[in-house]
Amino acid sequence: MTRLAFPVSAALALAGAVQAQQPTPEMRAQAIALYRVCHADVARLCDGVTPGGGRIIACLKSHAPDVSSDCRDGLLKAKAMRDKSSAPATPPK
């Protein structure tokens, strides 16, 4: 598996950049942080999984009990960022 494929797919899938033309600096920083805490888990649990289409995330989910606590926390933070970026804006009062 290409070492750079995971952070790119993480940036797209987790940070919500799929809908955006360009990932924001915050999304890129989140992807780098996620790579740092999850790359060992991906190598250990998902070696041979082709990145893209959410396959790495699905693999990590299927191995949830074996994912390190740091990676789990990073995934939760990335999900919160994705949810925040995809939430409809609240109009000002």
BAFI-3210 file (N, C-alpha, C; in Angstrom, 3 decimals, decimal comma, padded with zeros to 6 digits):
// residues 93
n [1|2|3|4|5|6|7|8|9|10|11|12|13|14|15|16|17|18|19|20|21|22|23|24|25|26|27|28|29|30|31|32|33|34|35|36|37|38|39|40|41|42|43|44|45|46|47|48|49|50|51|52|53|54|55|56|57|58|59|60|61|62|63|64|65|66|67|68|69|70|71|72|73|74|75|76|77|78|79|80|81|82|83|84|85|86|87|88|89|90|91|92|93]
n.u [000,856|000,576|002,236|001,400|-001,189|-003,117|-003,295|-004,287|-006,714|-007,941|-008,150|-009,984|-012,236|-012,805|-012,573|-014,383|-013,827|-014,674|-016,915|-015,936|-013,990|-011,296|-009,323|-009,404|-006,905|-007,225|-008,447|-006,388|-004,438|-005,747|-005,843|-003,119|-002,521|-004,191|-003,056|-000,598|-001,353|-002,719|-001,372|000,189|-001,769|-003,260|-001,334|-000,926|-003,490|-004,882|-003,361|-002,822|-005,334|-006,918|-006,637|-009,230|-012,608|-013,571|-012,589|-010,382|-011,234|-013,499|-012,236|-010,788|-012,972|-014,066|-012,234|-012,454|-012,184|-009,455|-008,142|-005,917|-006,088|-005,311|-005,596|-008,333|-009,351|-008,424|-009,873|-012,459|-012,289|-011,849|-014,237|-016,014|-015,173|-015,822|-018,597|-019,235|-018,430|-020,208|-022,646|-025,644|-025,457|-026,205|-028,487|-027,750|-029,034]
n.v [-001,184|002,207|004,671|007,326|007,230|006,703|009,134|010,907|009,716|009,751|012,494|013,161|011,448|011,550|014,216|015,527|016,563|015,645|016,877|019,412|021,596|022,170|020,930|022,333|024,136|023,279|020,778|019,414|019,441|017,880|015,457|014,825|014,588|012,427|010,447|010,162|009,013|006,742|005,271|002,984|001,216|000,906|-000,291|-002,651|-003,826|-003,500|-004,084|-004,447|-003,615|-001,732|001,705|004,223|005,034|004,668|002,328|001,901|003,083|001,503|-000,932|-000,392|000,032|-002,529|-003,840|-002,771|-003,448|-003,900|-001,597|000,996|003,124|005,786|006,054|005,545|007,751|009,794|009,215|009,714|012,480|013,376|012,577|014,210|016,681|016,363|016,068|018,563|020,232|019,472|020,125|022,053|025,554|027,794|030,363|033,820|035,662]
n.w [000,000|-000,796|001,026|001,130|000,309|002,281|003,949|002,022|001,202|003,675|004,149|002,191|002,630|005,410|006,297|004,788|002,289|-000,093|-001,142|-001,430|-003,516|-002,995|-000,376|002,888|004,829|007,460|007,103|005,800|007,813|009,706|008,328|008,183|010,912|011,503|009,911|011,223|013,688|012,934|010,990|011,651|012,543|010,187|008,542|009,948|010,260|007,867|005,650|002,258|001,519|-000,891|-001,182|-001,220|-001,993|000,558|001,621|003,369|005,770|006,215|006,621|008,982|010,686|010,661|012,140|014,632|017,498|017,619|016,917|017,756|020,665|020,240|017,451|017,215|018,645|016,952|014,621|015,546|016,034|013,424|012,232|013,622|012,641|009,932|010,140|011,170|009,064|007,108|008,076|007,870|007,521|010,157|009,982|010,615|013,435]
ca.u [000,000|001,327|002,164|000,687|-002,586|-004,002|-003,660|-005,106|-008,078|-008,487|-008,537|-011,194|-013,376|-013,120|-012,688|-015,479|-013,334|-015,272|-017,801|-015,203|-013,016|-009,974|-009,339|-008,944|-005,716|-007,645|-008,647|-005,060|-003,804|-006,434|-005,412|-001,746|-002,613|-004,812|-002,035|000,404|-001,859|-003,355|-000,635|000,592|-002,979|-003,591|-000,347|-001,095|-004,824|-005,489|-002,364|-003,406|-006,594|-006,692|-007,252|-010,245|-013,971|-013,872|-012,172|-009,490|-012,085|-014,309|-011,346|-010,554|-014,226|-014,251|-011,255|-012,600|-011,599|-008,000|-007,611|-005,326|-006,908|-004,941|-006,230|-009,779|-009,600|-008,216|-011,014|-013,613|-012,081|-012,050|-015,677|-016,643|-014,859|-016,626|-019,985|-019,330|-018,308|-021,347|-023,872|-026,127|-025,132|-027,310|-028,562|-027,591|-030,287]
ca.v [000,000|003,446|005,347|008,595|007,023|006,797|010,492|011,538|009,198|010,225|013,891|013,221|010,746|011,924|015,651|016,065|017,269|015,089|017,887|020,669|021,567|022,153|020,739|023,496|023,840|022,514|019,402|018,834|019,224|016,741|014,262|014,530|014,091|011,109|009,539|009,913|008,141|005,532|004,545|001,656|000,387|000,602|-001,252|-003,911|-004,406|-003,307|-004,250|-005,056|-002,953|-000,652|002,957|004,851|004,554|004,389|000,974|001,914|003,354|000,301|-001,935|-000,038|-000,223|-003,974|-004,264|-001,778|-003,818|-003,963|-000,278|001,656|004,209|007,042|006,060|005,666|009,156|010,582|008,983|010,427|013,914|013,606|012,458|015,436|017,748|016,120|016,378|020,019|020,880|019,144|020,609|023,290|026,777|028,428|031,773|034,778|036,206]
ca.w [000,000|-000,855|002,319|001,032|-000,072|003,430|004,331|000,990|001,306|004,944|003,968|001,378|003,207|006,781|006,523|003,996|001,118|-001,296|-001,702|-001,647|-004,594|-002,396|001,076|003,647|005,635|008,637|006,643|005,551|009,120|010,306|007,605|008,612|012,288|011,444|009,381|012,267|014,754|012,408|009,949|012,122|012,546|008,798|008,064|010,680|010,117|006,553|004,609|001,069|001,168|-001,840|-000,724|-002,064|-001,833|001,956|001,990|004,542|006,928|006,429|007,192|010,387|011,409|010,810|013,141|015,706|018,793|017,522|016,574|018,922|021,223|019,577|016,131|017,448|018,988|015,739|013,732|016,107|015,780|011,988|011,978|014,140|011,688|008,737|010,469|011,319|007,750|006,259|008,721|007,265|008,275|010,870|009,585|011,732|013,980]
c.u [000,893|001,141|001,380|-000,789|-003,521|-004,296|-004,517|-006,537|-008,726|-008,947|-009,850|-012,401|-013,775|-013,343|-013,746|-015,041|-013,916|-016,164|-017,059|-014,231|-011,602|-010,105|-008,812|-007,660|-006,062|-007,849|-007,317|-004,347|-004,433|-005,994|-004,004|-001,750|-003,186|-003,813|-001,036|-000,089|-002,422|-002,491|-000,189|-000,601|-003,349|-002,623|-000,573|-002,419|-005,356|-004,479|-003,007|-004,745|-006,257|-007,391|-008,265|-011,600|-014,336|-013,412|-011,266|-010,324|-012,940|-013,468|-011,094|-011,804|-014,418|-013,294|-011,312|-011,987|-010,068|-007,345|-007,090|-006,210|-006,578|-005,597|-007,735|-010,138|-009,450|-009,367|-012,255|-013,504|-012,333|-013,530|-016,408|-016,384|-015,708|-018,083|-020,202|-019,296|-019,492|-022,673|-024,337|-025,811|-026,381|-027,345|-028,395|-028,950|-030,327]
c.v [001,236|004,216|006,651|008,411|007,169|008,235|011,191|011,031|009,639|011,670|013,982|012,623|011,280|013,410|016,297|016,791|016,723|016,126|019,174|020,511|021,431|021,886|021,997|023,136|023,021|021,039|018,702|018,536|018,019|015,444|013,852|013,968|012,679|010,077|009,177|008,920|006,827|004,723|003,156|000,700|-000,027|-000,452|-002,632|-004,598|-004,418|-003,406|-004,964|-004,463|-001,776|000,607|003,488|004,233|004,184|003,017|000,934|002,133|002,136|-000,806|-001,644|-000,288|-001,717|-004,568|-003,369|-002,211|-003,800|-002,626|000,385|002,803|005,549|007,153|006,244|007,122|010,057|010,435|009,711|011,932|014,236|013,523|013,708|016,603|017,590|016,483|017,883|020,706|020,575|019,601|021,885|024,485|027,337|029,892|032,686|035,319|037,707]
c.w [000,000|000,444|002,258|000,712|001,112|003,819|003,287|001,086|002,601|004,821|003,206|002,090|004,564|006,975|005,643|002,748|-000,172|-001,957|-002,055|-002,809|-004,044|-000,902|001,767|004,381|006,886|008,274|006,410|006,863|009,814|009,641|008,028|010,029|012,318|010,922|010,479|013,312|014,223|011,438|010,391|012,150|011,126|008,265|008,691|010,339|008,688|005,413|003,426|000,665|000,255|-001,349|-001,744|-001,806|-000,413|002,439|003,215|005,803|007,245|007,062|008,668|011,221|011,648|011,838|014,373|017,043|018,802|017,195|017,850|019,399|020,572|018,202|016,280|017,761|017,758|014,759|014,228|015,875|014,308|011,632|012,455|013,193|010,432|008,987|010,579|009,947|006,846|006,853|008,026|008,147|008,947|010,478|010,800|012,156|013,855]
res [m|t|r|l|a|f|p|v|s|a|a|l|a|l|a|g|a|v|q|a|q|q|p|t|p|e|m|r|a|q|a|i|a|l|y|r|v|c|h|a|d|v|a|r|l|c|d|g|v|t|p|g|g|g|r|i|i|a|c|l|k|s|h|a|p|d|v|s|s|d|c|r|d|g|l|l|k|a|k|a|m|r|d|k|s|s|a|p|a|t|p|p|k]
***
